[in-house]
Amino acid sequence: MKGETATASALKKSAVSRYLQLAGYFRRRIEAGEWPVGARIPTVIELAQECGVAGMTVRRALDILESDGLIERFRAKGTFVRESPQKDLWFEMRADWEALLSARYATHIEVLSNELSPVPHFLASDHWPGRMAREYRRLRRRYWRDGTAFMLADVYIDETAYRCLPEGSSERLTALRLVSDLPGRPIANAQQELTIMAADLAVATELSVPLGAPMARIVRLAVDTDDIRVLAADGIYRGDSTKLRLKLK
């Protein structure tokens, strides 16, 4: 399309709703200081022209920023940046065993459900090592820090291993820590896989993020010396609170 802006072209390349993409784009402009705290941002008409979208799309994006407390609107004065997005939720996702065992991602782990479960479907692929256990215990957990939920996880533990866990473990230990010290069942192999995805309705509801918001899905697997998949954790982290650090040398 002749005259199409670069932003409009970029918005078309994603299946995520345009107002959600714009909300993320505007948020990054605040984070980068392009729209500093206290500054008046461009009008809806100006942003619509700049981004090549309808004014209603811009308004919906600004509604999200306003609900997050980042901007404030004043009749006849305009829209002003109220505060910059908080960075205190950031944590590093490490890729080495010892660092993951010592990780303290949350100040509170909320167990949403605890039940026997069929084998998790994401383990059906042959590229994962080990063999299935006969029966799994599924813990659905939500992780909190400073009053904000930042991760939703389904943790599958071999039922025989689960019965050996100390009381209260599921409310205070990270997934890998749950199985790291099982008596007579040392961990021989552990892997993790990172995928970038968009929040579906369930995740958006549980973590209070916009539908389609970027998320980091991290699957972790631990296999014992008998080649049994003793643990599989499927965690979905808020994309605005996750960063990956790898040791290269």
N, C-alpha and C positions, 0 to 999 in steps of 0.2 A: 504494500500500500504506500503510495507516494506521500511523503510528508510525515510518515509515522515516526514517532519518537523512539529512541533506543530503549527507554523504559517500557513503552507499550509493546515493543517487539519481544523484550525479555519476558514480559508477563504472559504472553501467548505460548511460551515454550513449556509452561508448567500446567499440570492438571489441577493444581491447587487454586481455589477461588481467588480471583484477582484482589478482592478487598483484604484477604488474609496475607497475600504476598505484599500488598502495599503497607499493611500494618507493620510487617517485619522490616520493610524498607525504611519506613519513617522512624521506626524504633532505632535502627542502626544509625540514622542521621543524628539522632539525639545522642546515642552512645559515642559517636565519633566527634561530637562537639560542633558539628555543622549547624545544628539547632541547639545552642547552649541554653542552660537553665535561665529562665527569665526572659528569653527572646520571644518575639512574636514570629510565628511561622507564616508561610505564605497562605493566602486565602484558598478556599475550596476551589474556586474558579481557576486560580493560578496553578494549583497542584493538578487539577484535572487536565489543563492544557499541557503542562509539563510531562505528565505521565500518559497522556493519550487515552484517558478513560472518562467515564461519565462522572458527574459531580456526586451522584448518589454512591458510587463506588468509593470515592474519596471519603465521604461522610461516614460510611460504615467502617472504613479503616481507622478513621480518627475516633470513632466511638470506642474501638478496642483500646486505643491508647488512653482515652479519657477514663475508661473503666479500670485501667491499670494504674491510674493516678499520675500518668506521665505528662499530660497536658490539661489545660483548663480553658474553657471557653467563656468569653464575656460578650454580652450583647453590645453591638455597635463599636466594640474595641478590637475584637479578633480573638485568635487562639494563641495561647502562650505556653511555653514549656514550663512545667511545674517542677519536675525533677528528672534526673537521669536514671535509667534502669539500674536496679541494685545488682551488684556483682558478687554478693556474699554467698551465693549458692554454688559458685564455680567449684568444681573438684576435678582432679586429674584421674583419668582412667589409665591405670598402669598395665603393663603387659608382662610383668614378671611375677612369679609365684609368691615370693616373700613379700613383695609390696602389696599384692592383692590381699594376702592374709592379714597384713597389718592395717589395711585401709579402714577408715572410720568415716563412711560417707554420710551417716545420718545421726541426728540427735534423738530420733525416735523411729522405731519400726512398728508399724501397725499391721497386725495380722487380720486380713479381711475374711479369710476362710481357711479351713484346715480339713482335708478330706482325702480318702483314697481316690485314686484317679487312674484312668487308662494311661497307657504309654503316651507321652507327649508327641504330637504329630511331627514337630520339627526334627525329631531324632530319626525319622523314617529314612532319611538319606544315608547312603552307604559311606559318605565321606567322613562321618564321625567314627572315631575309634571305639572299641569295646562292644560288649553285648548287653542287651536289655536285662534289667532285673525282672523278677516275676511280678512284682507289684510296687507301685510308687505311691508315696504320700505327696499331695500337692498343697503347698502353702502359697496362698495369694497374699502378697505383702505390699504395703505402701510405705515409702520412706519419706520422712519429713526432716526439714532443717529450718530452724527459726520460724516456725509456723507455716511453712510453705511445703507442699508436697512436690517432690521433684522426680520420683521414680516409682514405677509400678512393676512388680515382678511376680512371675509364677516360678516357684522353686519346687522341683520334683526330686524327692529323696527316696532311695531304695527303702521300702517299708521296714526291712529288718535293721537297717542302719538307723532309721528314725527312732525305733524303739530303744536304741541305746543312747540317745541324746539326753543330756541333763535337762531337768525341768527348767522351763523358761528360755531355753536356747533360741527358739524360733522368734522370740520378741527382742533379742539383743545381739545376735551374731549375724555377720554377713554370710552369704550363701556358701562360699568356699570354706570359711571358718567352721561351718556346721559339720563338715566331713573331714576336716584336716587332721583331726586327732582321734578318729574312731579306733577303739581298741581292736587290734588284730586285722585291721583293714587299711593299711597304708595306701596312699594315693600314688599310682605309678605314672599316670598320664593326665594332663589337664590342658584344655584348649579353650580359647574364646574367639568369638566371631562378631565383628561390628558391621551393622547395616544402618544406613540412613533411610528413614521412612517418614511418613506423614501421620499425624495423630488421627485415629478413627474416632467414632463417636464415644466408645467406651473409654478410651484413653483420655480424650479431651474432657470427659466428665469427671473421671477419677483424679486427674491432675490439674483441673481448672485451667486448661490452655485452649486456645481457639482450635476448632476443627480444621485439620490440615496443617497444623503447626509442625515445624521440623522436629523430629525426635531421633534419638540414637537407640537402636535396638542392639543389645549385647547379650549373646548367648554364651554361657559358660558350661563346660562339661568336665567332670572329674571321673576318672576310671581307676578302680582299685587294682591291686596286684593279681586278682583273680580274673581280670579283664571284664569286670562288671561296671556298667555305667551307674555309679553310686549316686551321682548328682547331676542334674541338668537345670540350669537357671536361665530363664528367659526374661530379661529385664529391659524395660523401656524407660529411657531417661529423657528429661526435657532437653531439647537441643540447645537452649540458651544457658544451660548449666554444665555442659559436658565438654571436656577437651581431652584429647588423647596424647600421651607422652610415651615415646619409645626410646629405649637406650640403644644407640647405634654403635657405640664403641666402648 
